[in-house]
Amino acid sequence: MTDAFGPADLQLLDAMRTHDQGLRALLCTLARHGLAMKEAAPRRAERWIDELAPHPYYKGGQFLFDLLEWEDFMLDGAAPPVLDAAQACRMLDRIASSLRSMVATIDAGQGAGLAIDVAPLALAEQALPELEAKLHLFPFVVLGAIALLTRAPAA
């Protein structure tokens, strides 16, 4: 019943939809990069998941991913456009910046943490596999972030 909404309500709904589209595009892009990583380097992908599985951020991310039903969110409707790697890295840098700020607030003596290089990437954009409902997507989202963060910057 949109007639119950005023201009401010409609503006807020539009902002929420825009945010959702961006988040969905990022998550799906990361998952597709992660799936490509697993297909191209299965031992490396498995090793990363083995290393990360006991980490609290990984466990917390898995919990929130399931609780918020992001898998359904990612797969609902037509697939969003794939973000280019540099754009995805810029979005990851925003997330990392928040984590760096949190760590700095907790312990001023800690190092700066991970700085994400958002310079142009050396590898050309690749054809990425499609996501399927039968896949559990959280590990692929994580692997996709790792795949992008470990790519060499352009020379």
C-alpha positions as a Markdown table, in Angstrom:
| # | Residue | x | y | z |
|---|---|---|---|---|
| 1 | Met | 0.0 | 0.0 | 0.0 |
| 2 | Thr | 2.3 | 2.7 | -1.3 |
| 3 | Asp | -0.3 | 5.5 | -0.8 |
| 4 | Ala | 0.4 | 5.3 | 2.9 |
| 5 | Phe | 3.9 | 6.4 | 2.3 |
| 6 | Gly | 5.1 | 10.0 | 2.0 |
| 7 | Pro | 8.1 | 11.2 | 0.0 |
| 8 | Ala | 10.6 | 10.5 | 2.9 |
| 9 | Asp | 9.3 | 6.9 | 3.2 |
| 10 | Leu | 9.7 | 6.3 | -0.5 |
| 11 | Gln | 13.2 | 7.9 | -0.4 |
| 12 | Leu | 14.2 | 5.5 | 2.4 |
| 13 | Leu | 12.8 | 2.5 | 0.6 |
| 14 | Asp | 14.6 | 3.5 | -2.5 |
| 15 | Ala | 17.9 | 3.9 | -0.5 |
| 16 | Met | 17.4 | 0.4 | 1.0 |
| 17 | Arg | 16.8 | -1.2 | -2.4 |
| 18 | Thr | 19.9 | 0.5 | -3.8 |
| 19 | His | 21.9 | -0.8 | -0.8 |
| 20 | Asp | 20.5 | -4.3 | -1.3 |
| 21 | Gln | 21.4 | -4.3 | -5.0 |
| 22 | Gly | 25.0 | -3.3 | -4.2 |
| 23 | Leu | 25.4 | -5.8 | -1.4 |
| 24 | Arg | 23.8 | -8.6 | -3.5 |
| 25 | Ala | 26.1 | -7.8 | -6.4 |
| 26 | Leu | 29.2 | -7.8 | -4.1 |
| 27 | Leu | 28.3 | -11.1 | -2.4 |
| 28 | Cys | 27.5 | -12.8 | -5.7 |
| 29 | Thr | 30.6 | -11.5 | -7.3 |
| 30 | Leu | 32.7 | -12.7 | -4.4 |
| 31 | Ala | 31.0 | -16.1 | -4.5 |
| 32 | Arg | 31.6 | -16.5 | -8.2 |
| 33 | His | 35.3 | -15.6 | -7.8 |
| 34 | Gly | 35.5 | -18.1 | -4.9 |
| 35 | Leu | 33.9 | -20.8 | -7.1 |
| 36 | Ala | 36.3 | -20.1 | -9.9 |
| 37 | Met | 39.2 | -20.3 | -7.3 |
| 38 | Lys | 37.9 | -23.7 | -6.1 |
| 39 | Glu | 37.6 | -25.0 | -9.7 |
| 40 | Ala | 41.1 | -23.7 | -10.7 |
| 41 | Ala | 43.0 | -24.5 | -7.5 |
| 42 | Pro | 41.0 | -26.9 | -5.3 |
| 43 | Arg | 43.9 | -27.7 | -2.9 |
| 44 | Arg | 44.6 | -24.0 | -2.3 |
| 45 | Ala | 40.8 | -23.3 | -1.7 |
| 46 | Glu | 40.5 | -26.2 | 0.7 |
| 47 | Arg | 43.6 | -25.1 | 2.6 |
| 48 | Trp | 42.3 | -21.6 | 3.0 |
| 49 | Ile | 39.0 | -22.9 | 4.4 |
| 50 | Asp | 40.8 | -25.3 | 6.7 |
| 51 | Glu | 42.9 | -22.4 | 8.0 |
| 52 | Leu | 40.0 | -20.0 | 8.4 |
| 53 | Ala | 37.4 | -22.4 | 9.8 |
| 54 | Pro | 38.4 | -22.1 | 13.5 |
| 55 | His | 38.8 | -18.3 | 13.3 |
| 56 | Pro | 36.1 | -16.4 | 15.2 |
| 57 | Tyr | 35.5 | -14.0 | 12.3 |
| 58 | Tyr | 34.9 | -16.9 | 10.0 |
| 59 | Lys | 32.6 | -18.6 | 12.5 |
| 60 | Gly | 30.8 | -15.4 | 13.2 |
| 61 | Gly | 30.5 | -14.6 | 9.5 |
| 62 | Gln | 29.0 | -18.1 | 8.9 |
| 63 | Phe | 26.5 | -17.6 | 11.7 |
| 64 | Leu | 25.4 | -14.2 | 10.5 |
| 65 | Phe | 25.3 | -15.4 | 6.9 |
| 66 | Asp | 22.9 | -18.2 | 7.9 |
| 67 | Leu | 20.9 | -16.1 | 10.4 |
| 68 | Leu | 20.3 | -13.3 | 7.9 |
| 69 | Glu | 19.6 | -15.9 | 5.1 |
| 70 | Trp | 22.0 | -14.2 | 2.7 |
| 71 | Glu | 22.2 | -17.3 | 0.6 |
| 72 | Asp | 18.5 | -16.9 | -0.2 |
| 73 | Phe | 19.0 | -13.1 | -0.7 |
| 74 | Met | 21.9 | -13.8 | -3.2 |
| 75 | Leu | 19.9 | -16.4 | -5.2 |
| 76 | Asp | 16.5 | -14.6 | -5.3 |
| 77 | Gly | 15.7 | -13.4 | -8.8 |
| 78 | Ala | 17.9 | -12.8 | -11.7 |
| 79 | Ala | 21.6 | -12.8 | -11.1 |
| 80 | Pro | 23.0 | -9.3 | -10.4 |
| 81 | Pro | 25.7 | -8.0 | -12.7 |
| 82 | Val | 29.3 | -9.1 | -11.8 |
| 83 | Leu | 31.3 | -6.3 | -10.3 |
| 84 | Asp | 34.7 | -5.7 | -11.8 |
| 85 | Ala | 37.5 | -6.8 | -9.5 |
| 86 | Ala | 38.7 | -3.3 | -8.7 |
| 87 | Gln | 35.2 | -2.2 | -7.7 |
| 88 | Ala | 34.9 | -5.3 | -5.5 |
| 89 | Cys | 38.3 | -4.6 | -3.9 |
| 90 | Arg | 37.2 | -1.0 | -3.2 |
| 91 | Met | 34.1 | -2.4 | -1.4 |
| 92 | Leu | 36.3 | -4.9 | 0.5 |
| 93 | Asp | 38.6 | -2.0 | 1.5 |
| 94 | Arg | 35.6 | -0.2 | 3.1 |
| 95 | Ile | 34.9 | -3.3 | 5.2 |
| 96 | Ala | 38.6 | -3.7 | 6.1 |
| 97 | Ser | 38.7 | 0.0 | 7.1 |
| 98 | Ser | 35.9 | -0.6 | 9.5 |
| 99 | Leu | 37.7 | -3.5 | 11.0 |
| 100 | Arg | 41.0 | -1.5 | 11.3 |
| 101 | Ser | 39.1 | 1.3 | 13.1 |
| 102 | Met | 37.6 | -1.2 | 15.5 |
| 103 | Val | 41.0 | -2.8 | 16.3 |
| 104 | Ala | 42.5 | 0.7 | 16.7 |
| 105 | Thr | 39.8 | 1.6 | 19.2 |
| 106 | Ile | 40.3 | -1.6 | 21.2 |
| 107 | Asp | 44.1 | -1.6 | 21.3 |
| 108 | Ala | 46.0 | 1.5 | 20.1 |
| 109 | Gly | 49.2 | -0.6 | 20.2 |
| 110 | Gln | 48.1 | -3.0 | 17.4 |
| 111 | Gly | 49.5 | -2.7 | 13.9 |
| 112 | Ala | 47.6 | -1.1 | 11.0 |
| 113 | Gly | 46.1 | -4.5 | 9.8 |
| 114 | Leu | 45.5 | -5.4 | 6.2 |
| 115 | Ala | 45.5 | -2.6 | 3.7 |
| 116 | Ile | 43.7 | -3.5 | 0.5 |
| 117 | Asp | 45.4 | -2.5 | -2.7 |
| 118 | Val | 42.7 | -1.2 | -5.0 |
| 119 | Ala | 45.1 | -0.4 | -7.9 |
| 120 | Pro | 44.3 | -2.0 | -11.3 |
| 121 | Leu | 44.7 | -5.7 | -11.2 |
| 122 | Ala | 47.0 | -7.6 | -13.5 |
| 123 | Leu | 44.6 | -10.3 | -14.6 |
| 124 | Ala | 41.9 | -9.6 | -17.1 |
| 125 | Glu | 38.4 | -10.1 | -15.9 |
| 126 | Gln | 37.6 | -13.7 | -16.3 |
| 127 | Ala | 34.4 | -15.5 | -17.2 |
| 128 | Leu | 33.1 | -16.6 | -13.8 |
| 129 | Pro | 30.9 | -19.6 | -13.1 |
| 130 | Glu | 27.2 | -19.2 | -12.3 |
| 131 | Leu | 26.0 | -19.7 | -8.8 |
| 132 | Glu | 23.7 | -22.6 | -8.1 |
| 133 | Ala | 21.2 | -23.1 | -5.3 |
| 134 | Lys | 22.7 | -26.5 | -4.4 |
| 135 | Leu | 26.0 | -24.8 | -3.3 |
| 136 | His | 26.6 | -23.5 | 0.3 |
| 137 | Leu | 27.7 | -20.0 | -0.6 |
| 138 | Phe | 29.4 | -18.7 | 2.5 |
| 139 | Pro | 32.8 | -20.4 | 1.9 |
| 140 | Phe | 32.7 | -19.2 | -1.7 |
| 141 | Val | 32.1 | -15.6 | -0.6 |
| 142 | Val | 35.2 | -15.9 | 1.6 |
| 143 | Leu | 37.3 | -17.6 | -1.0 |
| 144 | Gly | 36.3 | -14.9 | -3.5 |
| 145 | Ala | 37.5 | -12.2 | -1.2 |
| 146 | Ile | 40.8 | -14.1 | -0.8 |
| 147 | Ala | 41.1 | -14.6 | -4.6 |
| 148 | Leu | 40.7 | -10.9 | -5.2 |
| 149 | Leu | 43.0 | -9.8 | -2.3 |
| 150 | Thr | 45.8 | -12.1 | -3.4 |
| 151 | Arg | 45.8 | -11.1 | -7.1 |
| 152 | Ala | 48.9 | -9.2 | -8.3 |
| 153 | Pro | 48.5 | -5.5 | -9.0 |
| 154 | Ala | 49.1 | -4.4 | -12.6 |
| 155 | Ala | 52.7 | -3.6 | -13.4 |
